[in-house]
Amino acid sequence: MKKYISNKNYWKPIALFLTMFIAIAFTSCENEDENAGGGPITISKVYLQDVNSDVQDREVSFARLGQLIRIEGSGFLGLKQVLINGYSTYFNPVYLSNTSMLIRVSGDTPTIEAEDDVRNTIRFINSNNETTFSFEIRSSAPVITNISNTMPLPNEQITVYGTGLIEISKVVFPGDIEVSDGIVVDEDGEFFIVTVPAGVSEDGGSLFIESANGGAYSPAYFNFKKGVILDFDGNGDLGEFGDTIRQDELQSTNIGEGNVSQGNYVYHGPTGTDPFPAASNRNSEVFTSGGESWRAQLTPYIPAETPLDQVGFQFDVFVPEPWEGSGFLQILLINNFNGGEWNGAVYNYVPWIVDEEIEPFQTTGWTTVTIPFTDFYSFSDDSTEFTFEDVLLLREGATYKNFGFFFNNSDIQLSNVTRKDSDVEFLSSATSVKVYTDNWRIVSLETPAFSDF
């Protein structure tokens, strides 16, 4: 009979290996179970992922709707839900590890309308744990699109229009004049009202705002008095020739509410008892003298090589009664037209046609109108890259360099207004509409870039 002799020393390393293997296996299972159900969650940093930025992965203290962020921490495996400002936000598990994850802030995420206890928070939830991380969530960056009056008097109110204009905490006027009190904000963020302080720089520039959604600049056209070509009070020379309105025909009675008249201004309507007849042009005319040099006056501030869509003409208008159905102001870069043209170096201002329909136009006070030079018909070809130099050369090459306005009362083809095909025509009728203008000026439309990051 054979005898089997047990060698204990032989079995010791095998037993040790088995023990270690079993321990590792149990530990692995425990970790898998823990990750599957979710371990403790910690958040250390948040990074903005922006492929269009010079710094494509930067640490941030806030994010905007629609932005992609990378969150660093631990315990992300097993994550079941992420709530940003209380809104359950989708994340792709493919872009998730235990220490990092990618998630895009949904455009549906509430911001200022979020409940106070969840506003500016990100909440992470797994089966066993959750944590809430304080992190500011902003709506889309604010944008300023228009200002009701860009050359108001001190202590007058202006309305600033745009998007994302939420919780405006400060408005900075040219000359670094700050206003933080008395700002009235639209609840939808489409406008705010602010009182203009004294001391605003006459060099002009942009308004800057700070809001719950971040900062923003307006175009650089606020209070740019160096761009005035005619204000009927000594800045610029009024032309007096032919049938043009003379200096002694200007008006100066204080008119308008909120934003009131400033010295002399021009009236474009009929002065007698008879209205302007239908199907007529050049019912009133007013021009500069023609001796002005836009190059000498303006290029120190608006270089000649400036893209033309960044330069515009502004004027202030007051229309105290509804204007609708007939009449328009023709704005002429040079005095070379007979009235009623819809081509060449002119632009026709017809404020009562809105979205291809008649909509009465009326103002309670003086309102600023801004017309980019690319809206003038000679420069409206999108295929050509015009600059301010093109406008300067056109004027310098003209026989009659007068800049001015006609009031025309002729029929209007909608296609001329929209520059699109249409058979609609607005037939003129006799009119006695009252239209006043003042403060003709050339301005920069450039908006300074602003980044929160």
Disulfide bonds with the S-S distance in Angstrom:
none
